[in-house]
Structure formats: structure tokens, C-alpha cells
Amino acid sequence: MEMEEGDYPGCFIRVTLVPEEINVGVTKIQTNAFTVMFDERFSVPMDTVALNGNSLRFSAFGIDGEERNISAGVAELKLSDLDLSVRPFNAWLYLQDVNKTVDTVGEILLSLSYLPTAERLTVVVAKAKNLLWTNGKTTADPFVKVYLLHYGKKISKKKTSTKRDDTNPIFNEAMIFTVPSLVLQDLSLRVTVAEVTDDGRGENVGHVIIGPEASGIGITHWNQMLATLRKPVSMWHPLRRT
């Protein structure tokens, strides 16, 4: 766990059930905060029906040389995305720095699921919001392109329908790719929001990468999909300028 100048001498994690803001637990303080293993367990009573409306928030704090608690990042996990009756959930979560603003051109809501028996990867393009058009335009007609990449090379492409003059378009369209489980970890997804142009080629507004070689929310979403096979996992992704 890093700060702007070096590493924190110590760190800990606070686990909270949201939106009720119920304190689930706080880990012990660990030293050598660059690489940390907590190996701690917490529990909270909850009815099965309550899973749909709740999330777990993991707040990481570094302890500086003056023994102040400094926010190092936050990750949230929707309990409705997990099938805990089958097996425990185990995956890396991306800590987002709440103190840093991200330069984005909008957001896109995507759902991922993988069915091993059918070797089927399904990407649902749900909707986008707050899109910023290219070249200062005030209006445009957006659509979404979904690329399947193998070691970064495009091997398949699908796209949504076009929405007329909408900065908050709703698509709700599913893209299905045939993917053998043996090569799943060699693949990634590039999802690009584009504008319709007169020549029909389209101009890219922004994109997101999702997969084992991605970073941030891109790898978190991929890992949660793998941990909850057969069940769709939805996440918002910030769109970066292409």
C-alpha cells in the first residue's frame, strides 16, 4: 500500500455493510504495508432476501509516521452478484482512490457472465450516461462496439443498435461469444462507445478494457465473473478517451 512519498508503515481494513452503514469489523493493524496478509474473518447476521439490497464496503487505511489514519482506497462488493450457497467468493478487489478524480468521458453499465458447459461468454450492454461527444459537439448518435481480444489482437466484434441524440442511452443488448474455458484467461474485452459519422465508420468517444490483463475495475469485474460462473455480474465502468 503506497502513499505519495514511500510506503505506509502500517495499515488496516474496515468492513462495512451498506447502505445501512453497519460496522462488520476492523482488521488488526499490519506493518510492512506494501505487501499485507490479514487472514481474518468477520460475520454479520443477514436473511437471504436481504442480499439483493446490500453491499460490503472495504475501506483501506494507511497509518503514517504521525500515526494518522489516511484513506488509501475503497472497494465495494454487491452481495446480489454472489452465489454464496454454492461456494465462498474469492477474488481480488480493486481499491479506488476516493481522493482522486478520474478524467472520463462518461460511464457504461455492463453485465458479464460465462457458462462453462456451453462455452459461452455473454456481455450485456445495459446503458451509458453522461457521454461527452468528440470535437465539442452538442449532439450525436451513440452506439457500442464490443471486441473480443486474444493477447490484445481483435478476433471478434459485435455492436449495438444506434440511439438517436442521447447522452444517456439505454441499450439492453446482449453480445454472445463462443469461448472455450481453456483459453478464457488469454482473452479480454474492449468495449467502445462511438458516434455515428457521415461516412458510416463512426468516431470513438471512449472505451474500457475488461480482462485478466486490465487494471482497476476492469480486472475486478472479470474476476467477479469467474467467481460467480453462470450468474450475471453488473458493474459501471468509467470511459476513457480513446
C-alpha positions as CSV (number, residue, x, y, z in Angstrom):
1,M,0.0,0.0,0.0
2,E,1.6,3.2,-1.2
3,M,1.4,6.9,-0.4
4,E,2.8,9.7,-2.5
5,E,6.2,9.5,-0.9
6,G,7.1,5.9,0.0
7,D,5.0,3.3,1.8
8,Y,2.8,3.4,4.8
9,P,4.4,2.0,8.0
10,G,1.1,0.2,8.8
11,C,-2.4,-0.3,7.5
12,F,-5.8,-1.9,8.3
13,I,-9.1,-2.6,6.6
14,R,-12.6,-1.6,7.8
15,V,-15.5,-3.7,6.5
16,T,-19.0,-2.0,6.4
17,L,-22.4,-3.3,5.3
18,V,-24.0,-0.6,3.2
19,P,-26.4,1.2,2.7
20,E,-27.2,0.7,6.4
21,E,-23.6,1.6,7.4
22,I,-23.3,-1.4,9.8
23,N,-19.8,-2.0,11.1
24,V,-18.9,-5.6,10.2
25,G,-15.3,-5.5,11.6
26,V,-11.9,-3.9,11.5
27,T,-8.7,-5.9,10.9
28,K,-5.7,-5.8,13.1
29,I,-3.0,-3.2,12.1
30,Q,-0.4,-4.8,9.9
31,T,3.1,-3.4,9.4
32,N,5.1,-3.5,6.2
33,A,2.1,-2.2,4.4
34,F,3.4,-2.7,0.9
35,T,2.5,-6.4,0.9
36,V,0.0,-7.5,3.5
37,M,-1.8,-10.7,4.5
38,F,-4.6,-10.3,7.0
39,D,-6.2,-13.7,7.1
40,E,-9.1,-12.5,9.3
41,R,-12.8,-13.4,9.3
42,F,-15.9,-11.4,10.1
43,S,-19.6,-12.3,10.1
44,V,-22.9,-10.4,10.2
45,P,-26.4,-11.9,10.6
46,M,-28.4,-11.5,7.4
47,D,-31.5,-13.0,5.8
48,T,-31.1,-14.4,2.3
49,V,-33.8,-12.0,1.0
50,A,-31.7,-9.0,2.2
51,L,-28.7,-9.9,0.0
52,N,-30.2,-8.1,-3.0
53,G,-30.1,-4.7,-1.4
54,N,-26.8,-4.7,0.4
55,S,-23.1,-4.4,-0.4
56,L,-19.9,-4.8,1.5
57,R,-17.5,-1.8,1.5
58,F,-13.8,-2.5,2.2
59,S,-12.1,0.7,3.3
60,A,-8.3,0.5,3.4
61,F,-6.4,2.9,5.7
62,G,-2.7,3.6,5.9
63,I,-1.1,4.8,9.1
64,D,1.6,7.4,8.5
65,G,4.6,8.3,10.6
66,E,2.5,10.5,12.8
67,E,0.0,7.7,13.5
68,R,-2.7,9.3,11.5
69,N,-5.2,7.1,9.6
70,I,-5.1,8.1,5.9
71,S,-7.7,6.7,3.4
72,A,-5.8,4.6,0.8
73,G,-8.8,3.3,-1.2
74,V,-12.3,1.8,-1.2
75,A,-13.8,-1.3,-2.8
76,E,-17.5,-2.3,-2.8
77,L,-18.9,-5.8,-3.5
78,K,-22.6,-6.3,-4.3
79,L,-23.9,-9.3,-2.4
80,S,-26.5,-9.9,-5.0
81,D,-23.7,-10.7,-7.5
82,L,-22.6,-13.7,-5.5
83,D,-23.9,-17.2,-5.2
84,L,-22.7,-17.9,-1.7
85,S,-24.8,-21.0,-1.4
86,V,-22.5,-22.9,-3.8
87,R,-19.1,-21.8,-2.6
88,P,-17.3,-19.0,-0.9
89,F,-16.4,-16.0,-3.0
90,N,-12.6,-15.5,-3.6
91,A,-11.2,-12.7,-5.8
92,W,-9.0,-9.6,-5.9
93,L,-10.9,-6.3,-5.5
94,Y,-9.7,-3.0,-6.9
95,L,-9.2,-0.2,-4.3
96,Q,-10.4,3.0,-5.8
97,D,-8.7,6.2,-4.6
98,V,-11.6,8.3,-3.4
99,N,-9.4,11.4,-3.2
100,K,-8.5,11.3,-6.9
101,T,-10.8,12.5,-9.7
102,V,-10.9,10.4,-12.9
103,D,-10.8,12.1,-16.3
104,T,-13.7,10.3,-18.1
105,V,-16.0,10.9,-21.0
106,G,-18.9,9.1,-19.4
107,E,-19.8,5.8,-17.9
108,I,-21.2,2.5,-19.2
109,L,-23.0,-0.3,-17.4
110,L,-22.0,-3.8,-18.4
111,S,-23.1,-7.2,-17.4
112,L,-20.8,-10.3,-17.8
113,S,-21.5,-13.9,-17.4
114,Y,-19.7,-17.2,-18.5
115,L,-21.4,-20.5,-18.9
116,P,-18.6,-23.2,-19.0
117,T,-20.8,-26.1,-20.2
118,A,-21.9,-24.1,-23.3
119,E,-18.5,-22.3,-23.6
120,R,-20.5,-19.0,-23.8
121,L,-19.4,-15.6,-22.8
122,T,-22.2,-13.1,-22.6
123,V,-21.7,-9.3,-22.5
124,V,-24.8,-7.3,-21.9
125,V,-24.5,-3.6,-22.8
126,A,-27.1,-2.1,-20.5
127,K,-26.8,1.6,-20.7
128,A,-24.4,4.6,-20.7
129,K,-24.6,8.0,-19.0
130,N,-23.1,11.5,-19.1
131,L,-21.4,10.9,-22.5
132,L,-19.2,13.7,-23.8
133,W,-19.1,14.0,-27.5
134,T,-15.9,14.5,-29.6
135,N,-14.8,17.8,-31.0
136,G,-17.1,19.8,-28.8
137,K,-20.3,18.6,-30.5
138,T,-23.5,19.2,-28.7
139,T,-25.4,16.3,-30.2
140,A,-24.6,12.8,-31.6
141,D,-26.0,9.4,-32.2
142,P,-24.1,6.8,-30.0
143,F,-23.7,3.0,-30.4
144,V,-21.4,0.5,-28.7
145,K,-18.8,-1.8,-30.1
146,V,-17.6,-4.9,-28.2
147,Y,-14.3,-6.5,-29.3
148,L,-13.1,-9.9,-28.1
149,L,-9.3,-9.8,-27.8
150,H,-6.8,-12.6,-27.8
151,Y,-3.5,-11.4,-26.4
152,G,-4.6,-7.9,-27.4
153,K,-5.5,-8.9,-31.0
154,K,-9.1,-8.4,-32.1
155,I,-10.7,-11.8,-33.0
156,S,-14.4,-11.0,-32.9
157,K,-16.5,-7.8,-33.0
158,K,-20.2,-7.1,-32.3
159,K,-22.1,-3.8,-32.0
160,T,-25.4,-2.5,-30.6
161,S,-28.0,-0.6,-32.4
162,T,-27.7,3.2,-32.6
163,K,-29.6,5.6,-30.3
164,R,-30.6,9.0,-31.6
165,D,-29.3,12.1,-29.9
166,D,-29.0,10.7,-26.4
167,T,-26.2,11.3,-23.9
168,N,-27.8,8.7,-21.5
169,P,-28.7,5.9,-24.0
170,I,-30.3,2.7,-22.9
171,F,-29.3,-0.4,-25.0
172,N,-30.1,-3.6,-23.0
173,E,-28.5,-5.7,-25.8
174,A,-26.6,-9.0,-25.3
175,M,-23.5,-9.9,-27.2
176,I,-22.6,-13.7,-27.1
177,F,-19.2,-15.0,-27.8
178,T,-18.1,-18.7,-28.0
179,V,-15.1,-19.1,-25.7
180,P,-13.5,-22.4,-24.7
181,S,-12.7,-22.4,-21.0
182,L,-9.1,-23.3,-21.7
183,V,-8.4,-20.0,-23.4
184,L,-10.7,-17.8,-21.2
185,Q,-7.7,-16.4,-19.3
186,D,-5.9,-15.4,-22.5
187,L,-8.8,-13.2,-23.6
188,S,-10.0,-9.7,-22.8
189,L,-12.8,-7.4,-23.9
190,R,-12.6,-3.9,-25.3
191,V,-15.9,-2.0,-25.1
192,T,-16.0,1.2,-27.1
193,V,-18.7,3.9,-27.2
194,A,-18.8,5.6,-30.6
195,E,-20.7,8.2,-32.5
196,V,-22.3,7.8,-35.9
197,T,-20.5,9.7,-38.7
198,D,-21.5,10.6,-42.2
199,D,-19.1,8.1,-43.7
200,G,-20.6,5.3,-41.6
201,R,-17.3,4.4,-39.9
202,G,-18.1,6.0,-36.5
203,E,-15.9,8.1,-34.3
204,N,-14.8,6.7,-30.9
205,V,-15.9,8.6,-27.8
206,G,-14.3,6.4,-25.1
207,H,-13.5,2.8,-24.2
208,V,-12.9,0.4,-21.3
209,I,-10.8,-2.8,-21.1
210,I,-12.0,-5.8,-19.1
211,G,-10.0,-8.9,-18.5
212,P,-7.0,-10.5,-16.7
213,E,-4.6,-8.0,-18.2
214,A,-6.7,-5.0,-17.3
215,S,-6.4,-2.8,-14.2
216,G,-8.8,-1.3,-11.8
217,I,-12.4,-2.0,-12.2
218,G,-11.7,-3.9,-15.4
219,I,-9.9,-6.8,-13.7
220,T,-12.3,-6.6,-10.7
221,H,-15.3,-7.2,-13.0
222,W,-13.6,-10.1,-14.8
223,N,-12.6,-11.8,-11.5
224,Q,-16.1,-11.5,-10.1
225,M,-17.5,-13.1,-13.3
226,L,-15.1,-16.0,-12.9
227,A,-16.0,-16.4,-9.2
228,T,-19.7,-16.5,-10.0
229,L,-20.0,-18.6,-13.1
230,R,-23.4,-18.8,-14.7
231,K,-24.6,-15.7,-12.9
232,P,-24.5,-12.2,-14.5
233,V,-22.4,-9.6,-12.7
234,S,-23.1,-6.0,-13.5
235,M,-20.7,-3.0,-12.9
236,W,-20.4,0.6,-14.0
237,H,-17.1,1.4,-15.9
238,P,-15.6,4.9,-16.5
239,L,-15.0,5.5,-20.2
240,R,-11.6,6.8,-21.1
241,R,-10.9,8.9,-24.2
242,T,-9.8,6.5,-27.0
